Amino acid sequence: MKNELTNTLEDLLDFQGIATESIHLSLDKVEQAIKISNQIPNELRQWQTYLNGLALFGFEQWLEERGTDNLTVNFADASIFNPALSNSIPAVCHLNINQFKVCLITQGSFIDEEVGLPKAVVDLPEFAHHLYVLVEVQEELETVVINSFISYADLIRKKTQLNLMPDEDWDYQIPWSCFDTEIDNLLLYLRCLDVAGIPLPEVEPKSNNLALVKAELTKLLPQLSEQSLWEFFDWEQGKTILTNLDLLNWIYNWQLQVEIEQGNMPNNLVEITESSENSLSNLSKYLPDLLSLLTEPTINVGRWLKNELDDFANELSWVLLPELSVLSPMRGISCPTEEIAGIIRELPKNGVYIPPHARVGYHDLLLAGIPLRLYALTWSLVSNSTLEWMLLLILSTPTGMGLPEKIKLRVSDATGILVEQKLNSNEDDFYIFTNVVGGWNEKFIATVYLTPENQETFPPFEFNP
């Protein structure tokens, strides 16, 4: 295929060959690569990220020197700029040139007879690329050589022909002879070939694999300190993690915080990243929330605006109350409609205003033998033509007794713990509340917490009218 394609392209374009030569990097590009690599917690992965940064900037300069007038180049989504990806995949993914997905594989100054390609960029459709470019980084000389390349089709064919198996560190060793060293052919591909000429595997819908290993990940992930994924997980677990960016973000934040607390990170980075919400304690507490967000079925509160409870909410014994306009003032504490009407009447004192179209549902629970009630109010918002929704959660007791002193109401989303509300000693103790805002594609998960042994996490709330 490669020879036929090259011949066809040369017929289309009278292309003058340019001798491969070293690209000398400017000092500011070297410093930028250092800055990017400093965000990576492990020393070996930090060094690889530094080399990857030099490779990317050298490749970018190489393209510019050869003229990119007829090339649309977009490196904004490059994995090198996403620390969570750089921390987990030792290649530069997600470059886009004329709609071709391009991946850079970085080698040191000495090119061996074999080239290590991460299993993730070979076997996972999410990280498959049309073209894989081998970049030789001469770090001491601050130079880069665009060495050779291979298409996805050729890579998979060679893998099959040679019956290649990955090493224990999830790398395939590809013979260098498989790569096209006529590097100007790469420009021919990018300029003349239709992207459909190199088909990529389709990304399949998310399976329930994460749900199957949820308990195991809850136990194992907090044991990661500086290890790479391959040192701790088998490949089946690994690909489940690698294809979920939210989990990769958690791992990155966890390992970064471990390094910070051990004093192994640069001071300027510590100042930026050190915060209570990223403490190991909070990240450990957040992990079950995240895994539940990623695996659990959701309660669709958007349906409440149409006076409907979805089947899942019905199964969980949620109760949808009448519209706000027909709720009566508080007369009996044990009646949900009267209790919530009284609370709603007090909320403006705390700066919370609820529109008439909001709807409210509630769920009763028993925690450490204490009866509790969680109200959820929701309504839609339109801000600068952006569709958003509000979730207001109120925790109370249906018995008229005060809430337990140490009780907390925690709300998380895919980015972390958003709020952990507890009783204010200066106010009454009959209820606590918190509210969060998100886009229609965002979900929230709530936990009522009393002690580590006595807490209840509700299924995620979503908004899809």
Secondary structure, DSSP 8 states (H G I E B T S, - for coil): -HHHHHHHHHHH----------EE--HHHHHHHHHHHTT-SSHHHHHHHHHHHHHHHHHHHHHHHT--TT--EE-TT-GGG-HHHHTT-SSEEEEEETTEEEEEEEE-SS--SEEEEEHHHHH-GGG--SEEEEEEEEGGGTEEEEEEEEEHHHHHHHHHHTT----TTSEEEEEGGGSB--THHHHHHHHHS-GGGS---------SHHHHTHHHHHHHGGG-SS--GGGTS-HHHHHHHHT-HHHHHHHHHHHHHHHHHTT-S-HHHHHHH--GGGSHHHHHHHHHHHHHHHHS--EEGGGGGGT---HHHHHTT-EE---GGG----S-TT-HHHHHHHHHHHGGGGT----TT-EEEEEEEEETTEEEEEEEEEEEEEETTEEEEEEEEEEE-TTS----TT-EEEEEETTEEEEEEE--TTS-SSEEEEEEEEETT--BEEEEEEETTEEEE---EE---
